Amino acid sequence: EEYTLLLFEDIRRELLIINLIKKESRLIFFIASYLGGIILAKALVNAGNEYLPLKRAIDSIIFLITPF
């Protein structure tokens, strides 16, 4: 649970910095393997409305050998 919150919080902070400095938005591409895929999937499911802009910025997700 803690890792899922840290993941999205760090990404949201980086996107805010990019948007403020470069005045542009970025698409996000995730490549997640095994445990990283589980953490990413949980983060996506548990993300609240405060992470909605981040979720909208996600263009693609590739899960490699992630056991679902």
Buried (B, 14 or more C-beta within 10 A) or exposed (E): EEEBBEBBBEBBEEBEEEBEEEEEEEEBEBEBEEEBBBBBBBBBEEBEEEBEEBEEBBEEBEBEEBEE
